[in-house]
């Protein structure tokens, strides 16, 4: 029987989706990417596949789950299976450099960013970058090693500190620091390539870490964590020129489910700094306005299966 196959690595993040699929009576099966095997010459089961692989898998000791997922997706697509958030989406999830290149080529403003391989090159590039600036890993993971650097001495100190962790893919990003006049960023959610809602995310706790990833520097501030509900406010009336740009971007890159995050500076320039293709939703914030994105996502998957 055809069913919805959920490709995932973090079981906790899948529970709200499972709950909504079961309420609909939709046939589904979970495909964990922690370990496994498959036969390349065999045909995949009939159905549709939803990729929920996370860039932070290595922080849960699942270092090679994205690579294995990439092989799975190529196998599925070679057999013409419908993969929601397929191969291109996975590449964006595990590489901010790939995100930024695609966003910029689509006419969406990003912070000025350099991609760096090696600590010597990092020091050299940092010495040529106007401070303050941000350094962070290319493959994100719960905000690991997102640091605001105010002068060159700070980066030297950081590289020699106990807090230093090398990036899992070897790549650092040096990024322009965006100073916003207000302590929040905006997260814009899309399902089936269409705008669902925007979320105002407070950056008052830890904002100085990064205007990009400060809202997710700790698990406490994960959008799926109900304990952080006061940090998230759904904007019921949100109209912004970026919505059309984001929708065109999603269509051009065959992405069905994603969230974009942007920040504005003192001159009201808007900078998009993240595409999250394994998006979660805050139930407490949704209850306040009566909008439920995970329910909408489950219905979208059920329609695709039909």
C-alpha positions in Angstrom: 0.0 0.0 0.0 1.2 3.5 -0.8 2.1 5.6 2.2 4.0 8.7 3.4 7.6 7.9 4.3 9.2 10.3 6.7 13.0 10.5 6.3 14.3 11.7 9.7 17.1 11.7 12.2 15.7 13.3 15.3 12.7 11.4 16.6 11.6 14.1 19.0 11.1 16.6 16.2 8.8 14.2 14.4 6.3 13.5 17.1 4.0 16.5 16.4 3.8 15.5 12.7 3.1 11.9 13.6 0.2 13.1 15.8 -1.4 15.1 13.0 -1.0 12.3 10.5 -2.7 9.9 12.8 -5.5 12.3 13.4 -6.0 12.3 9.6 -5.8 8.5 9.4 -3.0 8.9 6.8 -0.8 5.9 6.1 2.8 6.6 7.0 6.1 4.9 7.9 9.1 6.4 9.6 12.5 5.9 7.9 15.3 6.7 10.5 18.6 7.8 9.0 20.8 6.8 12.0 22.0 3.6 10.4 20.8 1.2 7.8 21.2 -0.2 4.3 19.4 -0.4 1.0 19.8 -2.1 -2.4 20.4 0.3 -5.2 19.0 -2.0 -7.9 15.8 -2.6 -6.1 12.7 -0.4 -6.5 11.7 1.8 -3.5 8.3 1.2 -2.0 5.4 3.0 -3.6 4.4 6.3 -2.0 5.8 9.7 -1.3 8.8 10.6 0.7 9.3 13.6 3.0 12.9 14.6 3.9 13.4 15.9 7.4 17.1 15.5 7.8 18.7 18.1 10.1 22.0 19.8 9.7 22.6 19.4 13.5 22.6 15.6 13.3 26.3 15.5 14.3 25.5 17.1 17.6 23.5 14.0 18.4 26.3 11.6 17.4 24.8 11.0 14.0 27.7 12.5 12.0 27.0 10.7 8.7 23.2 10.8 8.6 23.1 13.6 6.0 25.5 11.8 3.7 23.4 8.6 4.0 20.2 10.6 3.4 21.7 12.1 0.2 22.3 8.6 -1.1 18.8 7.5 -0.2 17.3 10.6 -2.0 19.3 10.0 -5.1 18.1 6.4 -5.2 14.5 7.5 -4.7 14.7 10.2 -7.4 16.3 7.8 -9.8 13.1 5.7 -9.5 11.0 8.8 -10.1 9.6 8.8 -6.5 8.1 12.0 -5.3 10.5 13.4 -2.7 9.3 16.4 -0.8 12.3 18.6 0.0 14.7 16.4 -2.2 18.3 16.5 -3.0 18.7 20.3 -3.6 16.9 21.0 -0.4 19.3 18.7 1.5 22.3 20.6 0.1 20.8 23.9 1.4 20.1 22.3 4.8 23.7 21.2 5.4 25.6 24.2 3.7 24.9 27.8 4.5 27.4 28.7 1.7 25.1 26.9 -0.7 22.1 28.8 0.7 23.8 32.2 0.4 25.0 31.7 -3.2 21.5 30.7 -4.3 19.8 33.5 -2.4 22.1 36.1 -3.8 21.7 34.8 -7.4 17.9 35.1 -6.8 18.2 38.8 -5.9 17.7 38.3 -2.2 20.0 40.4 0.0 22.4 38.4 2.3 25.0 39.6 4.7 28.5 39.9 3.2 30.1 36.4 3.7 33.4 34.7 3.2 33.8 30.9 3.1 37.1 29.8 4.7 38.9 26.4 4.8 41.6 26.1 7.5 42.6 28.0 10.6 45.5 29.9 8.9 43.1 31.1 6.2 40.5 32.0 8.9 43.0 34.2 10.6 44.1 35.8 7.4 40.6 36.5 6.2 39.6 37.8 9.6 42.6 40.2 9.6 41.1 41.7 6.4 37.5 41.9 7.6 36.1 45.0 9.2 35.1 44.3 12.8 32.7 43.6 14.4 31.9 40.4 12.4 30.4 36.9 12.9 32.2 33.6 12.5 30.3 30.4 12.4 30.2 26.9 11.0 29.1 26.3 7.4 27.1 23.3 8.5 25.0 24.7 11.3 24.2 22.8 14.5 22.1 24.5 17.2 24.2 27.6 16.8 27.5 25.9 17.5 30.5 28.2 17.3 28.5 31.3 16.4 30.6 34.0 17.7 30.6 37.8 17.5 34.2 39.0 17.0 34.9 42.6 18.0 38.6 42.7 17.1 41.3 40.4 15.7 42.7 39.5 19.1 39.3 37.9 20.0 39.5 35.4 17.2 43.0 34.4 18.1 41.8 33.9 21.7 38.8 31.9 20.6 40.8 29.5 18.4 43.0 28.7 21.5 40.1 28.4 24.0 38.3 25.4 25.4 35.2 26.6 23.6 36.7 26.0 20.2 35.2 23.3 18.1 36.2 22.7 14.4 33.4 22.7 11.9 32.2 19.3 10.9 32.7 19.9 7.2 35.9 21.9 7.8 34.4 25.2 6.5 34.1 28.5 8.4 32.0 31.5 7.5 33.1 35.0 8.2 30.0 37.2 8.0 29.0 40.8 8.2 27.5 41.7 11.6 24.0 43.3 11.1 23.1 45.8 13.8 19.4 45.9 14.1 17.6 48.9 15.8 15.1 46.4 17.4 15.8 43.2 19.3 14.1 40.7 17.0 14.4 38.8 13.8 11.6 37.6 11.6 11.0 34.0 10.6 8.7 33.3 7.6 7.1 29.9 7.2 6.1 28.2 3.9 4.2 24.9 3.3 3.5 23.6 -0.2 5.6 26.5 -1.4 3.1 29.0 0.0 3.3 31.5 2.8 1.7 30.3 6.0 2.7 32.9 8.6 5.6 35.0 10.0 7.0 34.8 13.5 8.6 37.6 15.4 11.5 36.1 17.4 13.0 38.0 20.3 16.8 38.2 20.4 17.0 39.9 23.8 18.6 36.7 25.3 21.9 36.2 23.6 21.3 38.6 20.8 25.0 39.6 20.9 26.0 36.1 19.8 24.8 36.6 16.2 22.0 38.5 14.4 21.6 35.3 12.4 21.3 32.3 14.7 20.8 33.8 18.1 17.3 32.5 18.4 18.5 28.9 18.2 21.8 29.0 20.0 20.5 26.7 22.7 17.9 24.0 22.7 15.9 26.1 25.1 15.1 28.5 22.3 14.1 25.9 19.7 10.8 26.9 18.0 9.4 23.5 19.0 10.1 24.1 22.7 6.9 25.2 24.4 9.0 26.6 27.3 10.3 29.3 24.9 6.8 30.4 23.8 7.3 34.0 25.1 10.2 34.3 22.6 7.9 33.7 19.6 5.0 35.8 18.5 3.1 34.9 15.3 2.2 37.9 13.3 -1.4 37.5 12.1 -1.2 40.4 9.7 2.1 40.3 7.8 2.7 41.7 4.4 6.3 42.1 3.1 7.9 42.2 -0.4 10.2 39.3 0.6 7.2 36.9 0.6 7.0 36.9 -3.2 10.8 36.6 -3.5 10.8 33.7 -1.1 7.9 31.9 -2.9 9.7 32.3 -6.3 12.9 31.0 -4.7 11.2 27.9 -3.4 9.6 27.2 -6.7 12.9 27.6 -8.6 14.7 25.2 -6.3 11.9 22.6 -5.9 11.5 23.2 -2.1 8.1 22.5 -0.6 8.5 23.2 3.1 10.9 25.8 4.5 11.4 28.8 6.8 13.4 31.9 6.0 14.9 34.2 8.6 15.8 37.8 8.0 16.9 40.8 10.0 16.8 44.5 9.2 19.5 47.2 9.9 19.3 50.8 10.9 18.7 51.9 7.2 15.8 49.3 6.9 17.8 47.1 4.6 16.6 43.5 5.0 19.1 40.6 5.1 18.1 37.0 4.7 20.6 34.8 6.7 19.1 31.4 7.0 16.9 28.8 5.2 15.6 26.1 7.5 14.3 23.2 5.5 13.6 21.0 8.6 11.3 23.5 10.2 9.5 23.2 13.5 6.6 25.2 14.9 5.9 26.5 18.4 2.6 25.1 19.6 2.2 27.7 22.4 2.5 30.6 20.0 0.1 28.9 17.5 -2.5 28.3 20.1 -2.7 32.0 20.8 -3.7 32.8 17.2 -5.4 29.6 16.2 -3.1 28.7 13.3 -1.5 25.3 13.2 1.3 24.8 10.7 2.0 21.1 11.5 -1.7 20.3 10.8 -1.4 22.1 7.5 1.8 20.2 6.8 0.1 16.8 7.5 -2.8 17.7 5.2 -0.4 18.7 2.4 1.4 15.3 2.7 -2.0 13.5 2.7 -3.0 15.4 -0.5 0.3 14.5 -2.2 -0.2 10.9 -1.3 -3.7 10.9 -2.8 
